[in-house]
């Protein structure tokens, strides 16, 4: 296996974000030379503060004082629909900052270059909800039935703005019973993470994050559940077949095929992917694949390895304490 990565790494001098991503991952992977840490270092507090301000503006989430538009009274939480003081809402990345911009492009396509720290890659969430999302307990999926018809999927694809809802990924985690700290007037006192499931995400305007970043969170949640319950070590255990569910019917245009195949193999999943699934995603508005720079999926395999390593180190992305 290592020879595959070595041959691929020899071609990185051809340039481009996908080659740079492979180089970054090869030099840090256990399958590579383990020379460095992948992606980005820790964020500066000022960068995270700007990211939060950008999210508030993008989603129209601020309630301000009359005649003083720069003074924010409260911020709208997308998870629950309630208003909170600004410090009580987290600016959550969907694609982790620490994986860096080159890996972002290698997985999602060249049209997302430069989006790592933009509002298209984030949501404003109550902190308890953000933690449950980050550990793979829950995920965000299109607002569709579990087994939608072709017509329902087509309608959702054409719909703007798109609606999303919460879904349980791991029924066995204690965090489902976490009581959400809703320090907001009129909010219920004992709302848990489980109570979110089936509810639609609440937006104040028509802006949305990129669907492909939400899908990334969804598939990584499958991976985290597999580690948590050690599905690969115990063949008798069966992972619920959620990867192929129809509510993400256009998965092939959202994410690098190699990553999906590598993930399915890593968790011992029996999901089959269409042979005509493009190696690289198209844009949000077409299904044409981009130029194939990684058709054999090596980058996807090493991304999986890096996510595993981050999980085991307890080094997943955490937002810095915000003012």
C-alpha positions as CSV (number, residue, x, y, z in Angstrom):
1,X,0.0,0.0,0.0
2,X,2.8,2.4,0.9
3,X,4.2,2.1,-2.7
4,X,0.9,3.5,-4.0
5,X,1.2,6.6,-1.9
6,X,4.9,6.9,-2.8
7,X,4.2,6.9,-6.5
8,X,1.4,9.4,-6.0
9,X,3.5,11.7,-3.9
10,X,6.1,11.7,-6.7
11,X,3.6,13.5,-8.9
12,X,2.8,16.4,-6.6
13,X,5.2,18.7,-8.5
14,X,2.4,19.0,-11.1
15,X,0.9,21.6,-8.9
16,X,-2.7,22.4,-8.0
17,X,-4.6,22.1,-4.6
18,X,-5.3,18.4,-5.0
19,X,-1.6,17.6,-5.4
20,X,-0.7,19.9,-2.5
21,X,-3.3,18.2,-0.4
22,X,-1.8,14.7,-1.1
23,X,1.6,16.0,-0.3
24,X,0.4,17.4,3.0
25,X,-1.4,14.2,4.0
26,X,1.4,11.9,2.8
27,X,4.0,13.6,4.9
28,X,1.8,13.3,8.0
29,X,0.1,9.9,7.5
30,X,1.2,6.7,9.2
31,X,1.2,5.4,5.6
32,X,3.6,8.2,4.7
33,X,6.6,9.6,6.4
34,X,5.0,11.0,9.5
35,X,7.0,14.2,9.1
36,X,4.6,16.9,10.1
37,X,1.1,17.9,11.3
38,X,-1.5,18.1,8.6
39,X,-3.4,21.2,7.6
40,X,-3.4,24.4,9.7
41,X,-2.2,25.3,13.2
42,X,-4.4,26.8,15.9
43,X,-6.6,29.7,14.9
44,X,-5.9,33.2,16.2
45,X,-8.6,34.5,18.4
46,X,-9.0,37.5,16.0
47,X,-9.6,35.1,13.1
48,X,-12.3,33.2,15.0
49,X,-14.0,36.4,16.1
50,X,-14.1,37.6,12.5
51,X,-15.5,34.2,11.4
52,X,-18.3,34.6,13.9
53,X,-19.1,38.1,12.8
54,X,-19.1,37.0,9.2
55,X,-21.6,34.2,10.1
56,X,-23.8,36.6,12.0
57,X,-23.9,39.0,9.0
58,X,-24.3,36.2,6.4
59,X,-27.3,34.6,8.2
60,X,-28.8,37.9,9.3
61,X,-28.7,36.5,12.9
62,X,-28.2,39.7,14.9
63,X,-31.0,41.5,16.8
64,X,-29.7,45.0,17.4
65,X,-30.6,48.0,19.5
66,X,-33.0,50.4,17.8
67,X,-31.1,53.2,16.1
68,X,-27.8,51.5,17.1
69,X,-27.3,48.8,14.5
70,X,-23.8,48.0,15.6
71,X,-24.9,47.1,19.1
72,X,-26.0,43.4,19.1
73,X,-28.6,42.5,21.7
74,X,-28.9,38.8,20.8
75,X,-27.9,36.3,18.1
76,X,-30.2,33.8,16.5
77,X,-29.3,30.1,17.1
78,X,-29.8,28.0,13.9
79,X,-30.2,24.8,15.9
80,X,-33.1,25.8,18.1
81,X,-34.4,29.0,16.6
82,X,-34.0,30.9,19.9
83,X,-32.1,34.0,20.6
84,X,-29.0,34.1,22.9
85,X,-26.4,36.6,24.0
86,X,-23.6,36.6,21.5
87,X,-21.1,34.8,23.8
88,X,-23.6,32.0,24.2
89,X,-23.7,31.0,20.5
90,X,-20.8,29.1,18.9
91,X,-19.4,29.9,15.4
92,X,-19.1,26.2,14.3
93,X,-17.0,25.2,11.3
94,X,-18.5,22.4,9.2
95,X,-15.3,21.4,7.4
96,X,-12.6,21.4,10.1
97,X,-10.2,24.4,10.1
98,X,-7.3,22.2,11.1
99,X,-7.5,20.1,7.9
100,X,-6.6,23.2,5.9
101,X,-7.5,24.7,2.5
102,X,-5.7,22.2,0.2
103,X,-7.6,19.2,1.7
104,X,-10.8,21.2,1.4
105,X,-10.3,21.6,-2.3
106,X,-9.2,18.0,-2.8
107,X,-12.4,16.7,-1.3
108,X,-15.0,19.2,-2.6
109,X,-13.6,20.6,-5.8
110,X,-11.9,23.6,-7.1
111,X,-14.9,25.9,-6.9
112,X,-14.7,26.0,-3.1
113,X,-11.1,27.2,-3.0
114,X,-10.8,30.0,-0.4
115,X,-13.9,29.0,1.6
116,X,-12.3,27.5,4.7
117,X,-12.9,30.6,6.8
118,X,-16.0,31.9,5.1
119,X,-19.7,31.8,6.2
120,X,-20.5,29.0,3.6
121,X,-18.5,26.7,5.9
122,X,-20.2,27.4,9.2
123,X,-23.3,27.7,11.3
124,X,-24.3,29.6,14.5
125,X,-25.1,26.9,17.1
126,X,-25.9,26.6,20.8
127,X,-22.7,25.1,22.3
128,X,-24.4,21.8,23.5
129,X,-25.7,21.2,20.1
130,X,-22.4,22.0,18.5
131,X,-20.7,19.4,20.7
132,X,-23.3,16.7,19.8
133,X,-22.8,17.5,16.1
134,X,-19.0,17.4,16.4
135,X,-18.9,14.0,18.2
136,X,-21.2,12.4,15.6
137,X,-24.2,11.9,17.7
138,X,-26.4,13.9,15.4
139,X,-26.1,15.2,11.9
140,X,-27.9,17.6,9.5
141,X,-29.7,16.1,6.5
142,X,-32.0,17.4,3.8
143,X,-35.6,17.9,5.0
144,X,-36.8,14.7,3.2
145,X,-38.3,11.4,4.3
146,X,-35.8,8.6,5.1
147,X,-36.6,6.9,1.8
148,X,-37.8,9.8,-0.5
149,X,-39.1,9.3,-4.0
150,X,-37.2,10.4,-7.0
151,X,-39.7,13.3,-7.3
152,X,-39.2,14.4,-3.7
153,X,-35.4,14.5,-4.2
154,X,-35.7,16.4,-7.5
155,X,-37.9,18.9,-5.8
156,X,-35.5,19.4,-2.9
157,X,-32.6,19.8,-5.4
158,X,-34.5,22.6,-7.2
159,X,-35.7,24.3,-4.1
160,X,-34.1,27.5,-3.0
161,X,-33.5,28.1,-0.2
162,X,-33.1,24.5,0.9
163,X,-34.4,23.2,4.1
164,X,-32.6,20.8,6.5
165,X,-33.4,18.9,9.6
166,X,-31.7,17.2,12.5
167,X,-31.2,13.4,12.5
168,X,-29.8,11.0,15.1
169,X,-26.8,9.1,13.9
170,X,-25.9,7.2,17.1
171,X,-28.8,6.1,19.3
172,X,-26.5,4.8,22.0
173,X,-24.7,7.9,23.1
174,X,-25.4,9.5,26.4
175,X,-25.2,13.0,24.9
176,X,-28.6,12.5,23.3
177,X,-30.0,13.1,26.8
178,X,-28.0,16.3,27.4
179,X,-30.3,19.1,28.4
180,X,-29.6,22.1,26.2
181,X,-28.8,25.2,28.1
182,X,-31.5,27.5,26.6
183,X,-30.9,30.8,28.4
184,X,-33.5,32.5,26.3
185,X,-36.9,34.0,27.1
186,X,-39.7,31.6,26.3
187,X,-37.4,28.6,25.7
188,X,-38.4,25.2,27.2
189,X,-36.5,24.2,30.4
190,X,-35.8,20.6,29.7
191,X,-35.1,20.4,25.9
192,X,-32.6,17.7,25.1
193,X,-30.4,16.9,22.1
194,X,-32.8,14.1,21.3
195,X,-35.7,16.6,21.1
196,X,-34.0,18.3,18.1
197,X,-34.4,15.2,15.9
198,X,-36.8,15.8,13.1
199,X,-36.9,19.6,13.7
200,X,-36.0,21.9,10.8
201,X,-33.0,24.1,11.2
202,X,-34.0,27.7,11.7
203,X,-32.7,30.4,9.4
204,X,-33.7,34.1,9.4
205,X,-32.9,34.6,5.8
206,X,-32.3,32.6,2.6
207,X,-28.6,32.1,3.0
208,X,-27.4,28.5,3.6
209,X,-24.1,26.7,4.1
210,X,-22.8,24.6,1.2
211,X,-24.6,21.3,1.1
212,X,-21.4,19.5,0.5
213,X,-20.0,20.6,3.9
214,X,-23.2,19.3,5.6
215,X,-22.8,16.0,3.8
216,X,-19.2,15.8,4.9
217,X,-20.3,16.1,8.5
218,X,-22.9,13.4,7.9
219,X,-20.4,10.8,6.5
220,X,-17.8,11.6,9.1
221,X,-20.5,11.0,11.8
222,X,-20.8,7.4,10.4
223,X,-17.0,7.0,10.8
224,X,-17.1,8.3,14.4
225,X,-19.9,5.9,15.3
226,X,-18.0,3.0,13.8
227,X,-14.9,3.8,16.0
228,X,-17.1,4.3,19.0
229,X,-18.7,0.9,18.8
230,X,-15.7,-0.9,17.1
231,X,-17.8,-2.2,14.2
232,X,-14.6,-3.2,12.3
233,X,-13.3,-5.3,15.2
234,X,-16.5,-7.2,15.7
235,X,-18.1,-8.5,12.5
236,X,-21.2,-9.5,14.4
237,X,-22.0,-5.8,14.8
238,X,-23.9,-4.1,12.0
239,X,-23.8,-0.4,11.2
240,X,-27.1,1.0,10.2
241,X,-27.0,1.5,6.5
242,X,-27.4,5.3,6.4
243,X,-24.7,6.2,3.9
244,X,-26.8,5.2,1.0
245,X,-30.0,6.7,2.2
246,X,-31.9,8.7,-0.4
247,X,-31.9,11.9,1.6
248,X,-28.4,12.5,0.3
249,X,-29.2,11.1,-3.1
250,X,-26.8,13.4,-4.9
251,X,-23.8,12.5,-2.7
252,X,-21.6,11.9,-5.8
253,X,-21.6,15.5,-6.8
254,X,-20.8,16.7,-3.2
255,X,-17.7,14.9,-2.3
256,X,-14.6,13.1,-3.7
257,X,-15.5,9.5,-4.6
258,X,-12.3,8.2,-3.2
259,X,-13.2,9.6,0.2
260,X,-16.6,7.9,0.2
261,X,-15.2,4.6,-0.9
262,X,-12.4,4.8,1.7
263,X,-14.9,5.6,4.4
264,X,-17.2,2.7,3.4
265,X,-14.2,0.3,3.6
266,X,-13.0,1.8,6.9
267,X,-16.3,1.3,8.7
268,X,-17.0,-2.1,7.1
269,X,-20.0,-0.7,5.4
270,X,-21.8,-2.6,2.6
271,X,-22.9,0.5,0.8
272,X,-22.3,0.3,-3.0
273,X,-21.7,3.4,-5.0
274,X,-22.7,3.9,-8.6
275,X,-20.0,3.0,-11.1
276,X,-20.7,6.3,-12.9
277,X,-20.2,8.4,-9.8
278,X,-17.7,11.1,-10.8
279,X,-14.3,10.9,-9.2
280,X,-14.4,14.6,-8.2
281,X,-17.5,16.6,-7.3
282,X,-19.2,19.1,-9.7
283,X,-20.5,22.5,-8.6
284,X,-23.6,23.0,-6.5
285,X,-25.5,23.6,-9.7
286,X,-24.3,20.9,-12.1
287,X,-23.3,17.2,-11.9
288,X,-20.4,17.4,-14.3
289,X,-17.2,16.1,-12.7
290,X,-14.1,18.2,-12.6
291,X,-10.7,17.1,-14.0
292,X,-9.8,13.7,-12.5
293,X,-6.6,14.1,-10.6
294,X,-7.2,11.4,-8.1
295,X,-9.3,8.7,-9.7
296,X,-7.8,5.8,-7.7
297,X,-8.8,7.4,-4.4
298,X,-5.5,7.6,-2.6
299,X,-6.3,11.0,-1.2
300,X,-9.6,9.8,0.2
301,X,-7.8,7.0,2.0
302,X,-5.3,9.3,3.6
303,X,-8.0,11.8,4.6
304,X,-9.6,8.9,6.5
305,X,-6.3,8.1,8.1
306,X,-5.9,11.7,9.2
307,X,-9.4,11.9,10.7
308,X,-8.8,8.7,12.6
309,X,-5.5,10.0,13.9
310,X,-7.1,13.3,15.0
311,X,-9.9,11.4,16.8
312,X,-7.5,9.1,18.7
313,X,-5.4,12.1,19.8
314,X,-8.5,13.9,21.0
315,X,-7.3,16.7,18.7
316,X,-10.5,17.4,16.8
317,X,-11.3,21.0,16.1
318,X,-12.6,22.9,19.1
319,X,-13.6,26.5,18.9
320,X,-11.6,28.8,21.1
321,X,-13.3,30.5,24.0
322,X,-15.1,33.5,22.5
323,X,-15.7,36.8,24.0
